[in-house]
Structure formats: structure tokens, C-alpha cells
């Protein structure tokens, strides 16, 4: 039996020390990339602009976003579902602050993320992608 699929878009954000920004949504335990569901009729980059503004209160230049591909993973917060994710490397135009459903933001070391719980997409895909880029 195949899992129901949730189409999402996610921002991969690095700081000047090559740490990765992750967020935790209210009422959840796993940290993940900022982003969210793609609305009907929305292009992935349009959804990402909207989601980053809603969740972090900042923006980025869509023309400078670098597509990192299309990836799948088990969903962190919807048991029995998987996510079909478009990933984009973006540079934020300000200091991210938790907004909307975001309870917490933190920056993690790519090689030693610590003992926080990471969503499967972050843990199994994003960290490897970004490590390859900055090494």
C-alpha cells in the first residue's frame, strides 16, 4: 500500500558559519526546513516565498534561489504519509523570527546537529545535500 503524498516546498538556509536553519512547528517535536504545502495552482517557488514570509517574517529573492531538486521522505508530522518536496537554497533578507505556526527556530551544525529530533527529509536528505556543497 502506498502512503498518501503531501506536496511541499522547503527552504535550505545557511548562515555565515555554514549552519543550517531548522524550525519546529507548534505542537510537534521534529525540526525541519521552513516551508510548507504547495497550494493548488501555485508554483513551488511561489509557495516558498509565501511560506517563508508567513513562518519567518522575512523574504528572499526568488530569482536567486537555487533549486536543489525534488525529494521524497516519510512525513514527520503526518503518520503514514510521505512528503514530495522541492528544495531550494535561499539567502534570507533579514533575521528569521518564529511566526504563525512556528514555535522555535535554531541553527544546527551540518556535521554535528546535536541531539534534537530532525524530520526524515532533513536528517536523510538535506544534511547530505548541504554537506556536499560546503565541503
C-alpha positions in Angstrom: 0.0 0.0 0.0 1.4 3.4 -0.9 1.4 6.3 1.5 -0.7 9.4 0.8 1.7 12.1 -0.5 1.9 15.7 0.7 3.4 18.1 -1.9 5.7 20.6 -0.1 8.4 23.1 -0.7 11.2 23.8 1.7 13.9 26.4 2.2 17.5 25.4 2.8 19.1 28.3 4.6 22.7 28.5 5.7 24.3 31.2 7.9 27.8 32.7 7.5 29.2 29.8 9.6 27.5 27.2 7.3 25.0 26.2 10.0 21.5 25.1 8.8 18.3 26.8 9.9 15.6 24.4 11.1 12.2 25.2 12.6 9.8 23.3 14.8 6.1 23.8 14.4 3.8 24.3 17.4 2.6 21.0 18.9 5.3 18.9 17.2 8.8 17.6 18.2 10.7 17.3 14.9 12.8 20.2 13.5 12.7 20.7 9.7 13.3 23.2 7.0 11.0 26.2 6.8 8.3 25.7 4.1 5.0 24.0 3.7 2.3 22.8 1.4 2.0 23.9 -2.2 -1.5 25.3 -2.8 -3.4 24.3 -6.0 -2.3 26.4 -8.9 0.9 27.6 -7.1 4.4 27.1 -8.5 6.9 25.7 -5.9 8.9 28.9 -5.8 5.7 31.0 -5.2 4.7 28.7 -2.4 8.2 29.0 -0.8 8.0 32.8 -0.9 4.7 32.7 0.8 5.7 30.1 3.4 9.0 31.8 4.3 7.2 35.1 4.8 4.5 33.5 6.9 6.8 31.4 9.1 9.9 33.6 9.5 8.7 37.1 8.8 11.4 37.6 6.2 11.8 37.1 2.4 14.3 36.2 -0.2 15.0 37.0 -3.9 13.2 34.2 -5.8 15.5 34.9 -8.8 18.5 34.0 -6.7 17.0 30.8 -5.2 18.9 27.7 -6.2 16.8 24.6 -6.9 18.3 21.6 -5.1 15.9 19.1 -6.6 12.8 17.1 -5.9 13.0 14.6 -3.0 10.7 12.2 -1.1 10.7 11.1 2.6 8.3 9.9 5.3 6.3 12.9 6.7 7.4 14.0 10.1 4.1 15.2 11.4 1.5 13.2 9.5 1.9 9.5 10.3 1.5 7.2 7.3 2.1 10.0 4.8 5.1 10.9 2.8 6.3 14.3 1.5 7.2 15.1 -2.0 9.5 18.1 -1.6 11.0 20.7 -3.8 14.1 22.1 -2.0 15.6 25.5 -2.7 18.8 27.0 -1.3 17.9 30.6 -0.4 19.5 33.7 1.3 17.1 35.4 3.6 16.8 39.2 3.5 16.6 39.6 7.3 16.8 37.8 10.7 14.4 34.9 10.8 11.9 35.0 13.7 9.3 32.4 14.6 5.9 33.5 13.2 2.5 31.8 12.5 2.7 28.1 13.4 6.4 28.1 14.1 7.3 27.6 17.8 11.0 27.6 17.6 14.0 28.2 15.2 17.6 27.1 15.7 20.8 26.8 13.7 22.5 23.4 13.6 26.0 22.3 12.7 25.9 20.2 9.5 28.3 17.6 10.8 27.2 17.6 14.5 23.5 18.5 14.6 23.2 17.6 18.3 20.5 15.5 19.9 17.5 17.3 18.6 14.9 15.3 16.6 15.1 16.0 12.9 12.4 15.3 10.3 13.3 12.4 8.0 13.8 14.8 5.0 16.2 17.0 7.0 18.1 14.1 8.5 18.3 11.8 5.5 18.4 14.2 2.5 19.0 17.9 3.4 22.1 17.4 5.6 23.8 15.2 3.0 23.0 17.7 0.2 24.3 20.7 2.1 27.4 18.9 3.4 28.4 18.1 -0.2 28.0 21.8 -1.2 30.1 23.3 1.6 32.9 20.8 2.0 
